[in-house]
Amino acid sequence: MPTQTNHFSKDYSPLFDYFDTFHRVSGEAKEALAAICSLSQIPKNKDLQSIGHTCRTIYFVKKGIARIYYYKDGTDITESFAFENSLIARVESLFTGKPSKKGIQVLEDSEFIGISSPLLFDLYDQFPDIERLFRKIFESAYVETVNRIESLQFHSAEERYHALTRESPDFLKRIPLKYIASYLGITQVSLSRIRAQR
């Protein structure tokens, strides 16, 4: 009989390496998680999830960059970026089950591993270590959100830009300046001025 390979071991291995940084789960739990995952490839500038749709998938960025965005007074605003080996989801829609006022756009040809959130939440009772894993992931995401809000409250645009260049210098080279400017809450002209001062 041919040997069967666990289907998470190849295509999904970056995702499970990511999970291991938060909490290691059993082999059985990994199989259950892999069974609710799917691979997708999205071309540059396309929406992974459109504004007005309900979020029922958590995405792991296997390759590429994505951003969460929304419109305010007709202006395109970037809320956050997700780079390789990180998760992206519109959590307010994920947990409330309501359509989101935000979308997820892909900034370069990208590959994602999608995790079905309804099926994930169904696994919590069966696998307490899966519930613990995602509790730690969501706690980390919450802390990041709080830090982002505090950054907007207490730091200037220039300070926020320099923090971004320290934390993600390689990724920033791959993002159009207009999205970096909207993420920082400034105009592209102001961003150019900050960049010129370096």
N, C-alpha and C positions, 0 to 999 in steps of 0.2 A: 504493500500500500504506500502511495506517495506521502511524504511528510507534509502536513498542513502548516502553513506559516500563519501566525497571528496577524490579522489584517491591519492591526494598528502599528506593527513593528516597522513598516517601511514608510508608507505615505504619511502616517500620523505621528511618527517618532518625534518631530520637533515640538508638537503639541504636548506630548507626554513628558518630554524633557522639561518643558515649561511648567507643567503641573508639579513635577518633582521638586521644583524650587519652592513651592508652597507647602505641599503635603504629599507624601508617597501613599499611593493606594494599592490595593491588592491586585494580582493578575486578573482575578475574576471581575473586579471593578473596572479595570482597564478595558477588558473585553466588552463589558456592558456600555462603557462610554464610547468605544470605537464603533459600536453598532448604531449609535445615534449621530454619528459624524458623517459629513459628506465633503467632497472636494469641489471647488469651483474656481474657474479662471475668469477674471473680469478685465476687459481692456481699459486702457487709460481714459480718464475723464468720464467714465460711465458711473451711474449710481449702483452701488451694491444694494442699498435699500432707499426707496424714494420717500420724500416728505408725504405725510398723510397715511402711510402704511403702519400697521401694528408690528412691532418687533417681536419675532418669535424665534430668532436665531442669534446665538452668540458667535462671533467670528474670531478666529485666530489667524493673524496675518503670517502666512507661510513665506510669502515673497511680495515685496512692494510696499506701498504707503496708501493709507486711506485717511479721510478726515470726516468728522461729524460737522455738519453745517446747518444753518437756518437763515431765514430772511427776516430782517427787521427794518421796517420802513422802506422796503424795496432793496435794501443793501444785503449782499451776501456776507454772512459772518461765519468765521471758522471757530467752532467751540473747542475742538481737540484734534490731535493727530494720533495715528496708530502706525507704528513701524513694524518691521519684521520681528517675530517672536513676541508679539503682544496681542491682547484681546481688544475687540471693539464691539460695542453694542449700545443701543439707545435705551439705557436702563430704566428711564422713567416710563417708557412704553412697555418694556419687558416685564416689569413688576405690576403695572396697573392694568395691562391688557388693552389700553386705549391707543388709538392712532397717534403717531408722533408728529410733532411740528418740525422735526429735524430729519435730515437725510444723511446717508453715508455715501461719499463719493470717493472713487479710486483715482489717485493722482498719477499712477503709472501702471503699466500692465502688471497685474497682481494675481497671486494665488491665495486662496483662503481655505481654511478648514471650518466648516459650519457645524455648530452644535445645536440641535433642536432643543429649545428651552422647555417646552411642555414635557418632552420625553425625559429631559435631564431632571426636572423637578419630580417626575414620577419615580426616578431612581433613588431619591433621597431616603425613603423609608427602607428600601431593600439594602442599600449600601450607605451606612452612616459615614464611612470614610469619604464618600463622594460629596455628601452634604458638608462635611468638615472642610474638604478641599475648596469647594466653591464659597463657603463662608469666608475663608481666608482670602480668596481672590477678590470677593466683593468688598471686604473690609479694606483691602489695599487700594482698590479703586475709589472707595469713599474718601480715604485719606488723601489721595491724589487730587480729588475734586476740591476738598477743603483747602489744600495747599494752593491750588489754582485760584480759588476765590480770594484767599489771603494775599496772594501775589498781586492780584488786580487792586486790592484795597490798599496795600502798604508799600508797593514798589512802583517806581516810575516805569514808563515804557522802555526807557533805555536800560534800566536794571533788568527788566524782564527779558529783553532781547539778549543781553549778555549772558543771563542765566541759561537761556535756550541754546546759545552757541557753545556754552560749556558742557551742557548735558547731552546735546545731540548734534555735534558739529558736522558729521558726515551726512546725516539725514537732511539737515537744513539745505545742503547744496542741491538736493533733489526736489525741493518744494518751491513752487512759484512764489515770488515775493509778495504778490497781492494776498495770498492766503496767510503768509506769516504776519503781514501787517494787520489783517483783520483779526487774527488770533491774539495779537498783542493789543488790539483795541485802538490802533492808530491808522493814519492814512499811509499810502505807499510813499508819498513824498516825505513824510516824517521818518519813515523807516530808512529811506535812502540817505537822509541827513544823519541819522544815527550811525549807519554803516560807514558813511564817509569820514566820521570822526575817529574811526579806529586806526 
